[in-house]
Amino acid sequence: MADKTDVLLKFCDYNWAQVKQAEDQRVSFSNMILLISSAVIGLIAQKGFSKSMVLLSILLMLLGVFGILVSRKYQERIRYHLFVFNGLRAKIDGLHEDVGLEKLRVETKEIHSSIYPLTSKIRPGYLWVSLHSTIATAGLVITIVIIATHLTN
């Protein structure tokens, strides 16, 4: 039994490392998008809503949309490796029922959910998509303002 458990634990470690790597990459990517977006917004704020800024506002929209797509892809990879991890954990629990891993997991999840009833229901992937959606929306609004300003003049 110990040999089977050791193999399963190694696979658990691997899948957990993949989850962490995908999350770290998503954070790094999002930080890059935020940095570029901040610079673009700062430049537009400094130069005003002139015609020459329309390309930068479109860039801002594209950065937001690309951020959404990349964030969703990382979320898919995270969910895949968590799915595998949970299957491995269930297998380990089956081999060592006397330990009661699943019972402990369910009990601690219930306690956690009672302490944090609202935030425990919010998945991080939705927050990342919301961040990038805000960037894309800011680009759209700035583009509309620039075009509307110069159509009326």
C-alpha positions in Angstrom: 0.0 0.0 0.0 2.8 2.4 0.8 4.2 2.0 -2.7 0.9 2.9 -4.3 0.4 5.8 -2.0 3.9 7.1 -2.8 3.2 7.0 -6.5 -0.1 8.8 -6.0 1.5 11.4 -3.8 4.2 12.1 -6.5 1.4 12.6 -9.0 -0.4 14.9 -6.5 2.8 16.9 -6.1 3.2 17.2 -9.9 -0.4 18.3 -10.5 -0.2 20.8 -7.6 3.0 22.2 -9.0 1.2 22.7 -12.4 -1.6 24.5 -10.7 0.8 26.8 -8.9 2.8 27.4 -12.1 -0.3 28.3 -14.1 -1.5 30.7 -11.4 2.0 32.3 -11.2 2.0 32.7 -15.0 -1.5 34.3 -14.9 -0.4 36.7 -12.3 2.8 37.7 -14.2 0.9 38.1 -17.4 -1.8 40.2 -15.8 0.8 42.4 -14.1 2.3 43.0 -17.5 -1.0 44.0 -19.0 -1.7 46.3 -16.0 1.6 48.0 -16.4 1.1 48.5 -20.2 -2.5 49.6 -19.7 -1.5 52.1 -17.0 1.1 53.6 -19.2 -1.3 53.9 -22.1 -4.0 55.5 -19.9 -1.4 57.8 -18.4 -0.2 58.9 -21.9 -3.8 59.5 -23.1 -4.5 61.5 -19.9 -1.4 63.6 -20.5 -2.0 64.2 -24.3 -5.8 64.5 -24.1 -8.4 62.9 -26.3 -6.8 63.9 -29.6 -7.2 61.9 -32.8 -3.7 60.5 -32.5 -4.7 58.7 -29.2 -7.3 56.6 -30.9 -4.8 53.9 -31.8 -3.7 53.7 -28.1 -7.3 53.4 -27.0 -7.8 50.6 -29.4 -4.6 49.0 -28.1 -6.1 49.2 -24.6 -9.2 47.4 -25.8 -7.1 44.7 -27.4 -4.9 44.3 -24.3 -8.1 43.8 -22.2 -9.6 41.2 -24.6 -6.3 39.4 -24.9 -6.0 39.4 -21.1 -9.5 37.8 -20.9 -8.5 35.1 -23.3 -5.2 34.3 -21.6 -6.8 34.4 -18.2 -9.5 31.9 -19.3 -6.9 29.6 -20.8 -4.9 29.6 -17.5 -8.1 29.0 -15.6 -8.8 26.0 -17.9 -5.3 24.5 -17.1 -5.7 25.2 -13.4 -9.1 23.4 -13.4 -7.7 20.5 -15.3 -4.8 19.9 -12.9 -7.1 20.4 -9.9 -9.5 17.8 -11.4 -6.7 15.3 -11.7 -5.4 16.2 -8.2 -8.9 15.7 -6.7 -9.1 12.3 -8.4 -5.7 11.3 -7.0 -6.7 12.5 -3.5 -9.9 10.4 -3.7 -7.8 7.4 -4.6 -5.5 8.0 -1.7 -8.5 8.3 0.6 -9.8 5.0 -0.7 -6.5 3.3 0.1 -6.4 4.8 3.6 -10.1 5.1 4.6 -9.1 5.0 8.3 -7.4 8.4 8.0 -10.6 10.1 6.8 -9.1 12.6 4.4 -12.4 13.3 2.5 -14.3 13.7 5.7 -11.7 16.2 7.0 -11.8 18.1 3.7 -15.6 18.4 3.7 -15.7 19.5 7.3 -13.0 22.1 6.9 -14.7 23.4 3.7 -17.9 23.8 5.6 -16.2 25.7 8.4 -14.4 27.9 5.9 -17.6 28.6 4.0 -19.4 29.6 7.2 -16.6 32.1 8.1 -16.4 33.5 4.5 -19.9 33.0 3.1 -19.6 35.5 0.3 -16.0 35.4 -0.8 -15.8 31.6 -0.6 -18.3 31.4 -3.5 -16.2 33.7 -5.8 -13.7 32.0 -8.0 -10.5 33.8 -8.7 -10.8 33.2 -12.4 -13.9 35.5 -12.5 -11.9 38.2 -10.7 -9.1 38.0 -13.3 -11.6 38.2 -16.1 -13.3 41.1 -14.5 -10.0 43.0 -14.3 -9.2 42.4 -18.0 -12.8 43.3 -18.9 -12.4 46.6 -17.1 -9.3 47.3 -19.1 -11.1 46.5 -22.4 -14.1 48.6 -21.4 -11.9 51.5 -20.5 -10.3 51.3 -24.0 -13.8 51.2 -25.6 -15.1 54.2 -23.6 -11.9 56.2 -24.4 -12.2 55.3 -28.1 -15.9 56.4 -28.1 -15.0 59.7 -26.4 -12.2 60.4 -28.8 -14.4 59.7 -31.8 -17.4 61.6 -30.5 -15.2 64.6 -29.6 -13.8 64.8 -33.1 -17.1 64.1 -34.9 -18.8 67.1 -33.2 -15.8 69.5 -34.0 
